[in-house]
Amino acid sequence: MSAADAIDRFTAYHGRQPRVLLVEDDRALGRMLTWTFEVHGARALLASTCAAARTITSAAGFDLALVDADLPDGDGVMLAQALRTVHRPAVVAICSGRHGIGGSGHLPPAVDAVLIKPVPTRLLLNLLETVCRTAPHMMPGIRHTRDAATRPL
């Protein structure tokens, strides 16, 4: 199933596009991620700080969150854990340029994936497809690091 097919099925089932929360303080990267998800049919919600992410989350919710590990007003891993408590069925991934996060094969609590920048577009779409092809009551816990995540889901 292609990303477009998965998104169409999700939209038909839920009556809305999948929402992707992007928490990224690099403006150019944030715009590129927004475009990547929107061109494939998702609704991208971009925040550049932990505070903005919390505001967006309380107003709109999300189905997939990609959280930068280092943010201007806090730690992305701690934010990811807080987001997980609010939206249990969502997939939460940390994006980092640091190789230490999840490098031992152990992921931070409440984090489904650790993605090392630069993240291949196909990997981002794989995460979106995972969200879209799974009913809300059956959300899988995709627990992997970058090495495992680069294999097809």
C-alpha positions as CSV (number, residue, x, y, z in Angstrom):
1,M,0.0,0.0,0.0
2,S,1.3,3.4,-0.9
3,A,1.4,6.4,1.5
4,A,-1.3,8.0,-0.5
5,D,-3.6,4.9,-0.3
6,A,-3.0,4.7,3.5
7,I,-3.8,8.3,4.0
8,D,-6.9,8.0,1.9
9,R,-8.1,5.1,4.0
10,F,-7.3,7.0,7.2
11,T,-9.2,10.0,6.0
12,A,-12.2,8.0,5.0
13,Y,-12.2,6.1,8.4
14,H,-11.7,9.2,10.6
15,G,-13.3,11.9,8.5
16,R,-10.1,14.0,8.6
17,Q,-6.5,13.9,7.4
18,P,-3.9,12.4,9.6
19,R,-2.3,15.1,11.8
20,V,1.5,15.3,12.1
21,L,2.9,17.4,14.8
22,L,6.4,18.6,13.8
23,V,8.4,20.1,16.6
24,E,11.5,21.6,14.9
25,D,13.3,24.8,15.7
26,D,15.3,24.9,12.4
27,R,12.9,27.0,10.1
28,A,14.2,25.5,6.8
29,L,13.9,21.9,8.1
30,G,10.5,22.6,9.6
31,R,9.3,24.0,6.2
32,M,10.7,21.0,4.4
33,L,9.1,18.5,6.8
34,T,5.8,20.4,6.5
35,W,5.9,20.2,2.8
36,T,6.8,16.5,2.8
37,F,3.8,15.5,4.8
38,E,1.4,17.9,3.2
39,V,2.2,16.9,-0.3
40,H,1.4,13.3,0.7
41,G,-2.0,14.3,2.1
42,A,-1.3,14.8,5.8
43,R,-2.1,17.9,7.9
44,A,1.2,19.2,9.3
45,L,1.2,21.2,12.5
46,L,4.6,22.9,13.0
47,A,5.9,24.2,16.3
48,S,9.4,25.5,17.0
49,T,9.3,25.3,20.8
50,C,8.0,23.0,23.5
51,A,5.5,25.6,24.6
52,A,4.1,25.9,21.0
53,A,3.9,22.1,20.7
54,R,1.8,21.9,23.9
55,T,-0.5,24.7,22.7
56,I,-1.0,23.0,19.3
57,T,-1.5,19.6,21.0
58,S,-4.2,20.9,23.3
59,A,-6.0,22.5,20.4
60,A,-5.7,20.0,17.6
61,G,-4.1,16.7,18.8
62,F,-2.0,14.6,16.6
63,D,-1.6,11.1,15.2
64,L,2.2,11.2,14.6
65,A,4.7,13.5,16.4
66,L,8.3,14.1,15.2
67,V,10.1,15.9,18.0
68,D,13.6,17.5,17.7
69,A,15.7,16.3,20.6
70,D,17.2,19.8,21.3
71,L,14.7,22.7,21.5
72,P,15.2,26.3,22.5
73,D,13.0,26.0,25.6
74,G,13.5,22.4,26.7
75,D,14.4,18.9,26.1
76,G,12.6,17.1,23.2
77,V,12.7,13.7,24.9
78,M,10.9,15.1,27.9
79,L,8.4,16.8,25.6
80,A,7.9,13.5,23.8
81,Q,7.1,11.8,27.1
82,A,4.6,14.5,28.0
83,L,3.0,14.3,24.6
84,R,2.6,10.5,25.0
85,T,0.6,11.0,28.2
86,V,-1.8,13.2,26.4
87,H,-2.2,11.2,23.2
88,R,-1.5,7.5,24.0
89,P,-2.5,6.0,20.6
90,A,-0.2,8.3,18.6
91,V,3.2,7.4,17.3
92,V,5.9,9.6,18.9
93,A,9.4,9.8,17.3
94,I,12.5,11.7,18.4
95,C,14.6,13.3,15.6
96,S,18.2,14.0,16.6
97,G,21.6,14.7,15.2
98,R,23.0,13.0,18.3
99,H,23.7,9.3,18.0
100,G,23.5,8.6,21.7
101,I,19.7,8.6,21.9
102,G,18.5,5.1,21.5
103,G,21.9,4.0,20.4
104,S,22.0,1.2,22.9
105,G,18.9,-0.3,21.5
106,H,17.0,1.1,24.5
107,L,14.6,3.9,23.7
108,P,13.5,6.6,26.0
109,P,10.2,5.7,27.7
110,A,7.1,6.6,25.6
111,V,9.1,7.0,22.4
112,D,8.4,4.7,19.5
113,A,11.3,5.6,17.3
114,V,14.6,7.5,17.3
115,L,15.5,9.0,13.9
116,I,19.0,10.3,13.2
117,K,19.2,13.3,11.0
118,P,19.2,13.5,8.1
119,V,16.1,11.3,8.0
120,P,15.2,9.8,4.7
121,T,11.8,10.8,3.3
122,R,10.8,7.1,2.9
123,L,11.3,6.6,6.6
124,L,9.0,9.5,7.4
125,L,6.4,8.1,5.1
126,N,6.8,4.7,6.6
127,L,5.9,6.1,10.0
128,L,2.9,8.0,8.5
129,E,1.8,4.8,6.8
130,T,2.0,2.9,10.1
131,V,-0.3,5.5,11.7
132,C,-2.7,5.4,8.8
133,R,-3.1,1.7,8.3
134,T,-3.7,0.9,12.0
135,A,-7.1,1.4,13.7
136,P,-6.9,3.6,16.8
137,H,-7.6,0.7,19.2
138,M,-4.8,-1.4,17.7
139,M,-1.9,1.1,17.5
140,P,1.4,-0.9,17.3
141,G,4.3,0.0,19.5
142,I,7.0,0.3,16.8
143,R,10.1,0.3,19.0
144,H,13.2,0.7,16.9
145,T,16.3,2.8,16.4
146,R,17.5,4.2,13.1
147,D,19.2,1.0,11.9
148,A,16.0,-1.1,12.4
149,A,13.8,1.6,11.1
150,T,15.5,1.9,7.8
151,R,14.2,-1.6,7.0
152,P,10.7,-1.6,5.4
153,L,7.9,-1.8,8.0
